[in-house]
């Protein structure tokens, strides 16, 4: 490994949330603080937007990557020292600070400024779940919840991933084997959702890199194995005003602000689902009895609801947990719509329905109907319909991102409906 940092990876994302990058040289630097002063960080580089899904058309594809110095890190697990920074995408000739309409990272920063004025900020703690798999796509282990080494042979990989994250300043809360075979989780601590969105992309990238170094693979697919637990991205949310958590009224009670935020999430849940669960496979996870939400409801410490209120303990630790999202989502779009939906509830003073303590999965359809409990969209197509019909959520994303996302995802849905032949179909019909 060379002694100096000589290259910077300028990172950005396509509309699907896939990490992309251009690498530029910098003056040899002994520390990341020196890289931050380099002209390469000030200048950025050009990018052909037409070659990136949902970023630009061939008629207007000349874009620039504008590095965000606050996101600068030194990459772990590379053959030589290298820095990396997340970038805003800019149109050439745009005004300083102007966000490009198809840059989803820029759109999240725009939404933060618009919906959270003054000292308001939304923080999130996230629980990304994933599976370790063999190179043939089979489960890497058959351990169960909270099993450790040697029952959980991938534990060294989890520790290496956790160490890599801590090395770049991402705080870890807990590391453990999840319920499903080969299913893992590393919980990341509360932080401003703008940095959390960056960290989700970093997390996925590092997980794949470290796993590949061990000769295995990682998948964040919401439902990689039939009949097994799915992979979610639970988001614990807190709304702060300076040093005050606005979600806590007391150690035992949510504030009215928190309840209105929950009401906003519930009202816009069908539209949020298109962004939070953006793949055909996402809807194989959102089924009853697999610890994934299906019904639009909320409650305290109830894992069958969409929005769960964990045990409070003290007012400044109050949070609400949004449980439907998965890691196939573009995290910038995800937090954009969560902010817009929650703050719509706060600004309108909405009240949520009665909190549910019952097992909603065990209720009959008649019981749920009587209580006014509706169901999340059951397919990507249904979710896209809900997104197009929701003005609050679609306005938050902006016309260009909305149009492009709907086009890309409608095409994906149509491809699945009209062309895909699944293993289930082969088993069901091959001998008919």
N, C-alpha and C positions, 0 to 999 in steps of 0.2 A: 504493500500500500504506500502510495506517495505521501510525503510529509505535508504537502500543501493542498488547499482546495483550489482547483483550477477550472472547474466547470459549475454552472448553475442550471438546474432543470427548471424551466419555466412552465408551470402546470396550469391547466384549465380543464374544463369539462364540457362534454357534449350535452345535448338536451336529455339524454338517457341517464346522465350521471356517471358516465364512463370517464375515468381519468385519462387525460392526454398531456403531452408535454413536448416542448422544444428545448434543446440543450444549447447553451451559449457559453463561450469561454469567459473567464474573468482573470484579473491579475492574480497571480499566486498569493493566497491568503492563509495565514496560520490559524485564524479563528473566524467564526461566523460573523462576529462584529465587524471584522475587516471587509467581509463580503458585502455587508449592508451599505458600505460606503462606495462600492465599486460602480463605475459608470454603467455596467451591464444591468444593474438593478434600476437605474434611472431611465435607461433607454428602452429596455425590453427588447422585443423582436417582432418581426412580421409573422403572419399566419395565414394560410389559405383556408378561409372559412368554408368554402364549398366542399372541401374534403372531409369535413367534420359533420356528423349527423346533427341536423337541426340548427346549424350555426349561421349559415349564409348561403346565398344562391351563387351560381357561377357568374351572374351579371354584376354582383356586388360582393366579391369574396375577399378583397384585400383588407385584412384586419390586423390589429396590433395587440400583442400581449403586454399588458401594463402590470409589472410585478407589484404585489402588495408587500412592502418591507416588513410589516408586522407578522407575516406568516413565514418568514425566512427560517429554515432549519438546516441542519447538516444531516444528510441521509445516513441511516445505519444500514448495515448489511449490503454494502456495495464494494466492488473490487478496488476502487480508489476513492479518496475523499471527494465528496460532491455535495454542493448545497442545493436546496430546492425552495421555491417560493410559489404560492398560489397567485394567480394573475386575474385581473379584470380584463375582459375583452373590450377593445375600443375600436370604433371606426376611425380610419385615418382622417385626420382633420377635425375630429370632434373636439368640443370644448373640454377644458380640464375638469375632471370630476364627473363628466357626463356619462351615464351608463348606456351601453349598447343594448338595444331592445331585445336581443336574443341571448344575452349573457345571463344565465340563471344565477350565477354568483352575484353579479351586479344587481339583479332584480331583488334578491334577498336583502342586500344592503339598502336598496331603495325602499323596500317595504318596512325595514327596521326604522328608517328615518321618518317615513310617512305615518305609520301606525303607532309608533312608540316615541312620542316627542319628549323633549326635555331629558330628564334623568331616568326615564323608563327603559327597562331592558327585559327581554325574555331570556331566561337561562334554561338549559336542559341537561339532564343526566340521561345517558343512553345505554341500552342493553342490546348490543348487536349479537345475534346468534348465528352460528355457522357450523358446517359439517367438515370434518377432515375426511378425505376420501383417498382410496388407492388410485394409482394411475389408470386403473381400469374402471374407475367410477363406483367402486364398492365402498361400504363403510370401513373406515380405518380401524375402528374398534367396536366392541359391543358392551362398553361400560354403561352404567346408569348414572342417575343424578348424584352429583357430589362425589363420585368415585375418584380415587386418586391413583398414583402410580403404585404397583404395576398394572392394576386393573384398567387404568386409563393410560395407555402407552404414549399418547400424544401430549402428556403433561409438560415435557421439556419444551415442546414447540410453543405451548401457551406461555410458558415462562419467558422464552426468548422474545415472543411477541410483546409481552408486557414490558420487558426490559427495554426493548426498542422504543416503545411508546413513551416510557418514562424518560428515556434519554433525550427525546425531543420536546419534553415539557408537557406531555399529556398525562394527567393524573388518573391513576387506576383505583377503582373502588374494590372490586372483587374478581377473582378468577375461578372458574369451576367448570366441570363437565355438566352438561345439561341432561334433560330427561331422555332425549332420543339417542339411539346408537350413533356414536361418533360425533354427537352434537356438543358444541362448546359455547362458552360465553365469557367475555371479558367486559365488565361494566366500567364505563368511563364517567368520571365525576362531573358535577355541575359546572357549566361554563356558558358564556354568551353564545347564543345559537349560531351566530356568524362563524365563530371559531369551531363550534361543534360540527357544523356542516363540513368545514375543511377537514376536521379530524376523522370524520366517517370515511372520506375518500382515502386519507392516509392509512387508516386502520385496514381497509380492505386491501390496499396495495401491499402493505407490509405483511399481512397474513398470507397472501399468495406467495410473496417472495420468500418468506421464511419456510413455508411448507414445501415449496419447490426445492429449496436447498436440502431438504430432508428426503427428497424423492417421492413426495406425496402431493396431493392437491387439496384445495379448499373450495367449497361452494357456499354461496350465500343464497342459493335458490330458496324461495319460500317453502317449497315442498319437494325436496329432492328424492324422497323414498316413500313409496305408497304405504299407507297405513301407519306411518311413523310421525313423530312430532315435527312441526314445521319451524322455520326460522323467521323470527320476528325482529323488529327494531323498536322495542318499547321506549317511549320518550316520556320521562318525568319532567314536568314543566313547572317553573316558578316565574312569577312576574314581580320584578323589583322596581322600586322607585328610590334611587340612591342606595342607602344601606337598609332599607325596609322592604321586607317580603310582603307584598300586597295580598298574598293568598292566605295568610294566617290571621285569624281573629283572636284565637287563644290556642292553648296547647291541645285543645280537644275539638276545635271548630274551625271550619273554613270561613273565610270572609265572604261578604256579599260579592266582592269583586271576583273572587275565585269561582263562586257559583255562577256568576254571569259569564265568565270565561268558559266554563264547562258547558253552559247552555249554548254558547256560540259554536263550540266544537260539535255538539250534538245536532244542532240545526243544520250545519253545513257538512255533516259526516258523509252523506252520499257523494258529494262532489269531492271532498278531501280524499275519498277512497281511490279515485282515479289516479291521483298523484302519489298517495301513500302505498298503493298496491297496483303498480302500473304494468304488470305482466299477466299473461294467460295463467301462468303457474301460480300467481298470487292467490287466486280464488280456490285453489286446491287446499290452501292452508286455512282459509276463513270458513271453516266448517265446525259444527258443534263437537264438544267432548275432546278437543285437542288443545285446550288452553289458549285458543285464539278467539277473539271476539267475533260475534255474528250479529248481535242485536244492538241497536242504538239505545244505550242505557248507561247509567252511571251508578256508582255505589262505593261504600267504604270497605276496603280490604276484600272486595268481591272480584274474583278472577274470571267471572263469566260476563262481566260488563265491558263496554267499550272504553269508558273513562273510569279508572279506579283511583280512589283516594287512599294512599298508604297511611299507616298509622302515623299520626302527627308528632306527638311528643312535645314539641314546642312550636310557637307561632312562626318563628323565623325559618323553620324547616318544612313548613307546609308545602305540599306539591300535589299536582294531579298527574296521573299517568295515562297517556294516550297509547292504547295497546294494539291497534290494528296494523300500523305501518310495518313495512319490511325493508330490507337493505337493497332491494332492487330499485327503490325510489331514488330520484335525484334529490339529495339532501337539501339543496338550496331551494328547490321548488317546494319540498315538504315543509320546511320551516316558514316559507313565505305564506303558504295557505293556512298553516296553523296559527300564525300571527294574525292574519286577516280575519279568520273565523272567530278566534277567541276574542279579539278586540271588538269585533262587530257585536258580540254578546255583551261586552263590558260597556261599550258606548251606547247601546240601546237599553241597557239595564235589564237584560233578559233574565228570567228565572228558569232554572232547569226543572224537569219533571221530578217526581218523588224519587229519592235514591232507593235503589233496590238492594236488598240483602239476600234475596233468595237465589237459588241456582236457576238462572234463566233458561239454561239448556233443558232442564227437566220439566219446564212448563209446557202445557199444550198450546197449540196455535191460538185456541180460543182464549186461554188465560192471558197470553201476551197481547192479543188484540184488545181485550177488555182493559188492560193497563196502558194501552197506547204505545206499546213497545214495537217499533218498526225494525226492519231487517236491513243490514248493509247490502249494497249491490252484490249480486251473485256471480257476476261475470265482468270481464273487462269492458265488454260492449255496454252493459248496463251502467257501469260506473262512468264511462265517457259521456253517456247521455245525461247523467246527473251533473257532471262537470259543466257541460255546455249550457245547462239550464240554470246554473247558479251564478248570478251576476256578481256577488261579493267575491267569490273565489276566483272567477275568471278575470275580473277587473284587477285583482291583486297580482295575477300572473302577467297581465298585459296582453294586448291583442296579438302581438307577434309570437310570443311564446305559446299562447293558447292555440293559435292557428297551426303552428308547426307541431306542437305536441299532439294535438288531435289528429292531424294528418298522419304522423308517424305511427301512432297507436291504433288508429282505425285500420291502417294497412296491415299491421301486425295481427289484429283481431280477425280480419278477413282472411289472411293467409292461414291462420289456424283453423277457422271454420271450413274453408273451402279446399285446403290442400293437405293439411297434416293428417297422417295416419298414426294413431297412438298404439302403444302396446296393449292397452285395454281393448281397443277395437279388434286387434289381431287375435287376442285370446277369445273375445266374445263371438266373433263372426267367421273365423277362418274355417271352421268345420260345418257351418250352417248350410 
